[in-house]
């Protein structure tokens, strides 16, 4: 059953944002690693909207070595921790060291 009350959608979206705010990137074989500067998860700051069930994170810039990146994830810690959620993205291929800009958004429907 879809949630009909916007205030409930917003409360659930805020709760989702409290689960984790560290953004990571994945290849088809696992979380990114390596590079110079080295890959690390980057913290986002979630911002609530109105009573619409949508939260938007601040844009993060992640350093990556050459490779093809297929997913982004939200973690509850910069290292280790728990993977909260993971989403497929259009594959991003880097032929050399580069950066991936990510603006995370969550919509509670």
Phi and psi in radians as a Rosetta constraint file:
Dihedral C 1 N 2 CA 2 C 2 CIRCULARHARMONIC -1.270 0.35
Dihedral N 2 CA 2 C 2 N 3 CIRCULARHARMONIC 2.596 0.35
Dihedral C 2 N 3 CA 3 C 3 CIRCULARHARMONIC -1.372 0.35
Dihedral N 3 CA 3 C 3 N 4 CIRCULARHARMONIC 2.232 0.35
Dihedral C 3 N 4 CA 4 C 4 CIRCULARHARMONIC -1.676 0.35
Dihedral N 4 CA 4 C 4 N 5 CIRCULARHARMONIC -0.349 0.35
Dihedral C 4 N 5 CA 5 C 5 CIRCULARHARMONIC -1.691 0.35
Dihedral N 5 CA 5 C 5 N 6 CIRCULARHARMONIC 2.088 0.35
Dihedral C 5 N 6 CA 6 C 6 CIRCULARHARMONIC -1.060 0.35
Dihedral N 6 CA 6 C 6 N 7 CIRCULARHARMONIC -0.615 0.35
Dihedral C 6 N 7 CA 7 C 7 CIRCULARHARMONIC -1.134 0.35
Dihedral N 7 CA 7 C 7 N 8 CIRCULARHARMONIC -0.581 0.35
Dihedral C 7 N 8 CA 8 C 8 CIRCULARHARMONIC -1.229 0.35
Dihedral N 8 CA 8 C 8 N 9 CIRCULARHARMONIC -0.746 0.35
Dihedral C 8 N 9 CA 9 C 9 CIRCULARHARMONIC -1.010 0.35
Dihedral N 9 CA 9 C 9 N 10 CIRCULARHARMONIC -0.771 0.35
Dihedral C 9 N 10 CA 10 C 10 CIRCULARHARMONIC -1.149 0.35
Dihedral N 10 CA 10 C 10 N 11 CIRCULARHARMONIC -0.739 0.35
Dihedral C 10 N 11 CA 11 C 11 CIRCULARHARMONIC -1.072 0.35
Dihedral N 11 CA 11 C 11 N 12 CIRCULARHARMONIC -0.725 0.35
Dihedral C 11 N 12 CA 12 C 12 CIRCULARHARMONIC -1.196 0.35
Dihedral N 12 CA 12 C 12 N 13 CIRCULARHARMONIC -0.662 0.35
Dihedral C 12 N 13 CA 13 C 13 CIRCULARHARMONIC -1.112 0.35
Dihedral N 13 CA 13 C 13 N 14 CIRCULARHARMONIC -0.756 0.35
Dihedral C 13 N 14 CA 14 C 14 CIRCULARHARMONIC -1.081 0.35
Dihedral N 14 CA 14 C 14 N 15 CIRCULARHARMONIC -0.715 0.35
Dihedral C 14 N 15 CA 15 C 15 CIRCULARHARMONIC -1.105 0.35
Dihedral N 15 CA 15 C 15 N 16 CIRCULARHARMONIC -0.693 0.35
Dihedral C 15 N 16 CA 16 C 16 CIRCULARHARMONIC -1.038 0.35
Dihedral N 16 CA 16 C 16 N 17 CIRCULARHARMONIC -0.793 0.35
Dihedral C 16 N 17 CA 17 C 17 CIRCULARHARMONIC -1.094 0.35
Dihedral N 17 CA 17 C 17 N 18 CIRCULARHARMONIC -0.499 0.35
Dihedral C 17 N 18 CA 18 C 18 CIRCULARHARMONIC -1.337 0.35
Dihedral N 18 CA 18 C 18 N 19 CIRCULARHARMONIC -0.247 0.35
Dihedral C 18 N 19 CA 19 C 19 CIRCULARHARMONIC -1.260 0.35
Dihedral N 19 CA 19 C 19 N 20 CIRCULARHARMONIC -0.558 0.35
Dihedral C 19 N 20 CA 20 C 20 CIRCULARHARMONIC -2.997 0.35
Dihedral N 20 CA 20 C 20 N 21 CIRCULARHARMONIC 2.608 0.35
Dihedral C 20 N 21 CA 21 C 21 CIRCULARHARMONIC -2.474 0.35
Dihedral N 21 CA 21 C 21 N 22 CIRCULARHARMONIC 0.384 0.35
Dihedral C 21 N 22 CA 22 C 22 CIRCULARHARMONIC -1.854 0.35
Dihedral N 22 CA 22 C 22 N 23 CIRCULARHARMONIC 2.147 0.35
Dihedral C 22 N 23 CA 23 C 23 CIRCULARHARMONIC -1.743 0.35
Dihedral N 23 CA 23 C 23 N 24 CIRCULARHARMONIC 2.282 0.35
Dihedral C 23 N 24 CA 24 C 24 CIRCULARHARMONIC -2.211 0.35
Dihedral N 24 CA 24 C 24 N 25 CIRCULARHARMONIC 2.934 0.35
Dihedral C 24 N 25 CA 25 C 25 CIRCULARHARMONIC -2.237 0.35
Dihedral N 25 CA 25 C 25 N 26 CIRCULARHARMONIC 2.581 0.35
Dihedral C 25 N 26 CA 26 C 26 CIRCULARHARMONIC -2.227 0.35
Dihedral N 26 CA 26 C 26 N 27 CIRCULARHARMONIC 2.608 0.35
Dihedral C 26 N 27 CA 27 C 27 CIRCULARHARMONIC -1.689 0.35
Dihedral N 27 CA 27 C 27 N 28 CIRCULARHARMONIC -3.109 0.35
Dihedral C 27 N 28 CA 28 C 28 CIRCULARHARMONIC -1.165 0.35
Dihedral N 28 CA 28 C 28 N 29 CIRCULARHARMONIC -0.298 0.35
Dihedral C 28 N 29 CA 29 C 29 CIRCULARHARMONIC -1.861 0.35
Dihedral N 29 CA 29 C 29 N 30 CIRCULARHARMONIC 0.046 0.35
Dihedral C 29 N 30 CA 30 C 30 CIRCULARHARMONIC 2.512 0.35
Dihedral N 30 CA 30 C 30 N 31 CIRCULARHARMONIC -3.048 0.35
Dihedral C 30 N 31 CA 31 C 31 CIRCULARHARMONIC -1.126 0.35
Dihedral N 31 CA 31 C 31 N 32 CIRCULARHARMONIC 2.524 0.35
Dihedral C 31 N 32 CA 32 C 32 CIRCULARHARMONIC -1.018 0.35
Dihedral N 32 CA 32 C 32 N 33 CIRCULARHARMONIC 2.784 0.35
Dihedral C 32 N 33 CA 33 C 33 CIRCULARHARMONIC -2.798 0.35
Dihedral N 33 CA 33 C 33 N 34 CIRCULARHARMONIC 2.967 0.35
Dihedral C 33 N 34 CA 34 C 34 CIRCULARHARMONIC 1.293 0.35
Dihedral N 34 CA 34 C 34 N 35 CIRCULARHARMONIC -2.887 0.35
Dihedral C 34 N 35 CA 35 C 35 CIRCULARHARMONIC 1.619 0.35
Dihedral N 35 CA 35 C 35 N 36 CIRCULARHARMONIC 2.865 0.35
Dihedral C 35 N 36 CA 36 C 36 CIRCULARHARMONIC -2.417 0.35
Dihedral N 36 CA 36 C 36 N 37 CIRCULARHARMONIC 1.852 0.35
Dihedral C 36 N 37 CA 37 C 37 CIRCULARHARMONIC -1.196 0.35
Dihedral N 37 CA 37 C 37 N 38 CIRCULARHARMONIC 2.699 0.35
Dihedral C 37 N 38 CA 38 C 38 CIRCULARHARMONIC -1.213 0.35
Dihedral N 38 CA 38 C 38 N 39 CIRCULARHARMONIC 2.539 0.35
Dihedral C 38 N 39 CA 39 C 39 CIRCULARHARMONIC -1.066 0.35
Dihedral N 39 CA 39 C 39 N 40 CIRCULARHARMONIC 2.419 0.35
Dihedral C 39 N 40 CA 40 C 40 CIRCULARHARMONIC -2.668 0.35
Dihedral N 40 CA 40 C 40 N 41 CIRCULARHARMONIC 2.629 0.35
Dihedral C 40 N 41 CA 41 C 41 CIRCULARHARMONIC -1.145 0.35
Dihedral N 41 CA 41 C 41 N 42 CIRCULARHARMONIC 2.609 0.35
Dihedral C 41 N 42 CA 42 C 42 CIRCULARHARMONIC -2.159 0.35
Dihedral N 42 CA 42 C 42 N 43 CIRCULARHARMONIC 2.423 0.35
Dihedral C 42 N 43 CA 43 C 43 CIRCULARHARMONIC -1.416 0.35
Dihedral N 43 CA 43 C 43 N 44 CIRCULARHARMONIC 2.369 0.35
Dihedral C 43 N 44 CA 44 C 44 CIRCULARHARMONIC -1.897 0.35
Dihedral N 44 CA 44 C 44 N 45 CIRCULARHARMONIC 2.794 0.35
Dihedral C 44 N 45 CA 45 C 45 CIRCULARHARMONIC -2.015 0.35
Dihedral N 45 CA 45 C 45 N 46 CIRCULARHARMONIC 2.054 0.35
Dihedral C 45 N 46 CA 46 C 46 CIRCULARHARMONIC -1.353 0.35
Dihedral N 46 CA 46 C 46 N 47 CIRCULARHARMONIC 2.413 0.35
Dihedral C 46 N 47 CA 47 C 47 CIRCULARHARMONIC -2.129 0.35
Dihedral N 47 CA 47 C 47 N 48 CIRCULARHARMONIC 2.281 0.35
Dihedral C 47 N 48 CA 48 C 48 CIRCULARHARMONIC -1.437 0.35
Dihedral N 48 CA 48 C 48 N 49 CIRCULARHARMONIC 2.630 0.35
Dihedral C 48 N 49 CA 49 C 49 CIRCULARHARMONIC -1.740 0.35
Dihedral N 49 CA 49 C 49 N 50 CIRCULARHARMONIC -2.540 0.35
Dihedral C 49 N 50 CA 50 C 50 CIRCULARHARMONIC -1.391 0.35
Dihedral N 50 CA 50 C 50 N 51 CIRCULARHARMONIC -2.743 0.35
Dihedral C 50 N 51 CA 51 C 51 CIRCULARHARMONIC -1.437 0.35
Dihedral N 51 CA 51 C 51 N 52 CIRCULARHARMONIC 1.130 0.35
Dihedral C 51 N 52 CA 52 C 52 CIRCULARHARMONIC -2.129 0.35
Dihedral N 52 CA 52 C 52 N 53 CIRCULARHARMONIC -0.067 0.35
Dihedral C 52 N 53 CA 53 C 53 CIRCULARHARMONIC 1.339 0.35
Dihedral N 53 CA 53 C 53 N 54 CIRCULARHARMONIC 0.327 0.35
Dihedral C 53 N 54 CA 54 C 54 CIRCULARHARMONIC -2.098 0.35
Dihedral N 54 CA 54 C 54 N 55 CIRCULARHARMONIC 2.289 0.35
Dihedral C 54 N 55 CA 55 C 55 CIRCULARHARMONIC -2.138 0.35
Dihedral N 55 CA 55 C 55 N 56 CIRCULARHARMONIC 2.538 0.35
Dihedral C 55 N 56 CA 56 C 56 CIRCULARHARMONIC -2.182 0.35
Dihedral N 56 CA 56 C 56 N 57 CIRCULARHARMONIC 2.315 0.35
Dihedral C 56 N 57 CA 57 C 57 CIRCULARHARMONIC -1.572 0.35
Dihedral N 57 CA 57 C 57 N 58 CIRCULARHARMONIC 2.725 0.35
Dihedral C 57 N 58 CA 58 C 58 CIRCULARHARMONIC -1.140 0.35
Dihedral N 58 CA 58 C 58 N 59 CIRCULARHARMONIC 2.587 0.35
Dihedral C 58 N 59 CA 59 C 59 CIRCULARHARMONIC -1.126 0.35
Dihedral N 59 CA 59 C 59 N 60 CIRCULARHARMONIC 2.385 0.35
Dihedral C 59 N 60 CA 60 C 60 CIRCULARHARMONIC -2.052 0.35
Dihedral N 60 CA 60 C 60 N 61 CIRCULARHARMONIC 2.654 0.35
Dihedral C 60 N 61 CA 61 C 61 CIRCULARHARMONIC -2.073 0.35
Dihedral N 61 CA 61 C 61 N 62 CIRCULARHARMONIC 2.033 0.35
Dihedral C 61 N 62 CA 62 C 62 CIRCULARHARMONIC -1.973 0.35
Dihedral N 62 CA 62 C 62 N 63 CIRCULARHARMONIC 2.194 0.35
Dihedral C 62 N 63 CA 63 C 63 CIRCULARHARMONIC -1.340 0.35
Dihedral N 63 CA 63 C 63 N 64 CIRCULARHARMONIC 2.331 0.35
Dihedral C 63 N 64 CA 64 C 64 CIRCULARHARMONIC -2.437 0.35
Dihedral N 64 CA 64 C 64 N 65 CIRCULARHARMONIC 2.557 0.35
Dihedral C 64 N 65 CA 65 C 65 CIRCULARHARMONIC -1.449 0.35
Dihedral N 65 CA 65 C 65 N 66 CIRCULARHARMONIC 3.017 0.35
Dihedral C 65 N 66 CA 66 C 66 CIRCULARHARMONIC -0.945 0.35
Dihedral N 66 CA 66 C 66 N 67 CIRCULARHARMONIC 2.454 0.35
Dihedral C 66 N 67 CA 67 C 67 CIRCULARHARMONIC 2.775 0.35
Dihedral N 67 CA 67 C 67 N 68 CIRCULARHARMONIC -3.135 0.35
Dihedral C 67 N 68 CA 68 C 68 CIRCULARHARMONIC -1.992 0.35
Dihedral N 68 CA 68 C 68 N 69 CIRCULARHARMONIC 2.170 0.35
Dihedral C 68 N 69 CA 69 C 69 CIRCULARHARMONIC -1.924 0.35
Dihedral N 69 CA 69 C 69 N 70 CIRCULARHARMONIC 2.275 0.35
Dihedral C 69 N 70 CA 70 C 70 CIRCULARHARMONIC -2.108 0.35
Dihedral N 70 CA 70 C 70 N 71 CIRCULARHARMONIC -0.255 0.35
Dihedral C 70 N 71 CA 71 C 71 CIRCULARHARMONIC -2.551 0.35
Dihedral N 71 CA 71 C 71 N 72 CIRCULARHARMONIC 2.710 0.35
Dihedral C 71 N 72 CA 72 C 72 CIRCULARHARMONIC -2.104 0.35
Dihedral N 72 CA 72 C 72 N 73 CIRCULARHARMONIC 2.670 0.35
Dihedral C 72 N 73 CA 73 C 73 CIRCULARHARMONIC -2.417 0.35
Dihedral N 73 CA 73 C 73 N 74 CIRCULARHARMONIC 2.782 0.35
Dihedral C 73 N 74 CA 74 C 74 CIRCULARHARMONIC -1.998 0.35
Dihedral N 74 CA 74 C 74 N 75 CIRCULARHARMONIC 2.252 0.35
Dihedral C 74 N 75 CA 75 C 75 CIRCULARHARMONIC -2.097 0.35
Dihedral N 75 CA 75 C 75 N 76 CIRCULARHARMONIC 2.863 0.35
Dihedral C 75 N 76 CA 76 C 76 CIRCULARHARMONIC -1.725 0.35
Dihedral N 76 CA 76 C 76 N 77 CIRCULARHARMONIC 0.152 0.35
Dihedral C 76 N 77 CA 77 C 77 CIRCULARHARMONIC -2.709 0.35
Dihedral N 77 CA 77 C 77 N 78 CIRCULARHARMONIC 2.724 0.35
Dihedral C 77 N 78 CA 78 C 78 CIRCULARHARMONIC -1.194 0.35
Dihedral N 78 CA 78 C 78 N 79 CIRCULARHARMONIC -0.652 0.35
Dihedral C 78 N 79 CA 79 C 79 CIRCULARHARMONIC -2.282 0.35
Dihedral N 79 CA 79 C 79 N 80 CIRCULARHARMONIC 2.630 0.35
Dihedral C 79 N 80 CA 80 C 80 CIRCULARHARMONIC 1.086 0.35
Dihedral N 80 CA 80 C 80 N 81 CIRCULARHARMONIC -2.324 0.35
Dihedral C 80 N 81 CA 81 C 81 CIRCULARHARMONIC 1.205 0.35
Dihedral N 81 CA 81 C 81 N 82 CIRCULARHARMONIC -2.835 0.35
Dihedral C 81 N 82 CA 82 C 82 CIRCULARHARMONIC -2.056 0.35
Dihedral N 82 CA 82 C 82 N 83 CIRCULARHARMONIC 2.360 0.35
Dihedral C 82 N 83 CA 83 C 83 CIRCULARHARMONIC -1.310 0.35
Dihedral N 83 CA 83 C 83 N 84 CIRCULARHARMONIC 2.057 0.35
Dihedral C 83 N 84 CA 84 C 84 CIRCULARHARMONIC -1.477 0.35
Dihedral N 84 CA 84 C 84 N 85 CIRCULARHARMONIC -0.746 0.35
Dihedral C 84 N 85 CA 85 C 85 CIRCULARHARMONIC -2.790 0.35
Dihedral N 85 CA 85 C 85 N 86 CIRCULARHARMONIC 2.748 0.35
Dihedral C 85 N 86 CA 86 C 86 CIRCULARHARMONIC -2.544 0.35
Dihedral N 86 CA 86 C 86 N 87 CIRCULARHARMONIC 2.403 0.35
Dihedral C 86 N 87 CA 87 C 87 CIRCULARHARMONIC -2.348 0.35
Dihedral N 87 CA 87 C 87 N 88 CIRCULARHARMONIC 2.372 0.35
Dihedral C 87 N 88 CA 88 C 88 CIRCULARHARMONIC -1.193 0.35
Dihedral N 88 CA 88 C 88 N 89 CIRCULARHARMONIC 2.513 0.35
Dihedral C 88 N 89 CA 89 C 89 CIRCULARHARMONIC -2.190 0.35
Dihedral N 89 CA 89 C 89 N 90 CIRCULARHARMONIC 2.858 0.35
Dihedral C 89 N 90 CA 90 C 90 CIRCULARHARMONIC -1.047 0.35
Dihedral N 90 CA 90 C 90 N 91 CIRCULARHARMONIC 2.270 0.35
Dihedral C 90 N 91 CA 91 C 91 CIRCULARHARMONIC -0.938 0.35
Dihedral N 91 CA 91 C 91 N 92 CIRCULARHARMONIC 2.310 0.35
Dihedral C 91 N 92 CA 92 C 92 CIRCULARHARMONIC -1.973 0.35
Dihedral N 92 CA 92 C 92 N 93 CIRCULARHARMONIC 2.033 0.35
Dihedral C 92 N 93 CA 93 C 93 CIRCULARHARMONIC -1.796 0.35
Dihedral N 93 CA 93 C 93 N 94 CIRCULARHARMONIC 2.214 0.35
Dihedral C 93 N 94 CA 94 C 94 CIRCULARHARMONIC -1.943 0.35
Dihedral N 94 CA 94 C 94 N 95 CIRCULARHARMONIC 2.204 0.35
Dihedral C 94 N 95 CA 95 C 95 CIRCULARHARMONIC -1.459 0.35
Dihedral N 95 CA 95 C 95 N 96 CIRCULARHARMONIC -0.222 0.35
Dihedral C 95 N 96 CA 96 C 96 CIRCULARHARMONIC -2.696 0.35
Dihedral N 96 CA 96 C 96 N 97 CIRCULARHARMONIC -3.071 0.35
Dihedral C 96 N 97 CA 97 C 97 CIRCULARHARMONIC -0.931 0.35
Dihedral N 97 CA 97 C 97 N 98 CIRCULARHARMONIC 2.398 0.35
Dihedral C 97 N 98 CA 98 C 98 CIRCULARHARMONIC -2.825 0.35
Dihedral N 98 CA 98 C 98 N 99 CIRCULARHARMONIC -2.963 0.35
Dihedral C 98 N 99 CA 99 C 99 CIRCULARHARMONIC -2.246 0.35
Dihedral N 99 CA 99 C 99 N 100 CIRCULARHARMONIC 2.577 0.35
Dihedral C 99 N 100 CA 100 C 100 CIRCULARHARMONIC -2.073 0.35
Dihedral N 100 CA 100 C 100 N 101 CIRCULARHARMONIC 2.192 0.35
Dihedral C 100 N 101 CA 101 C 101 CIRCULARHARMONIC -1.679 0.35
Dihedral N 101 CA 101 C 101 N 102 CIRCULARHARMONIC 2.246 0.35
Dihedral C 101 N 102 CA 102 C 102 CIRCULARHARMONIC -2.291 0.35
Dihedral N 102 CA 102 C 102 N 103 CIRCULARHARMONIC 2.266 0.35
Dihedral C 102 N 103 CA 103 C 103 CIRCULARHARMONIC -2.029 0.35
Dihedral N 103 CA 103 C 103 N 104 CIRCULARHARMONIC 1.718 0.35
Dihedral C 103 N 104 CA 104 C 104 CIRCULARHARMONIC -1.237 0.35
Dihedral N 104 CA 104 C 104 N 105 CIRCULARHARMONIC 2.462 0.35
Dihedral C 104 N 105 CA 105 C 105 CIRCULARHARMONIC -2.398 0.35
Dihedral N 105 CA 105 C 105 N 106 CIRCULARHARMONIC 2.411 0.35
Dihedral C 105 N 106 CA 106 C 106 CIRCULARHARMONIC -2.196 0.35
Dihedral N 106 CA 106 C 106 N 107 CIRCULARHARMONIC 2.305 0.35
Dihedral C 106 N 107 CA 107 C 107 CIRCULARHARMONIC -2.126 0.35
Dihedral N 107 CA 107 C 107 N 108 CIRCULARHARMONIC 2.106 0.35
Dihedral C 107 N 108 CA 108 C 108 CIRCULARHARMONIC -1.586 0.35
Dihedral N 108 CA 108 C 108 N 109 CIRCULARHARMONIC 2.075 0.35
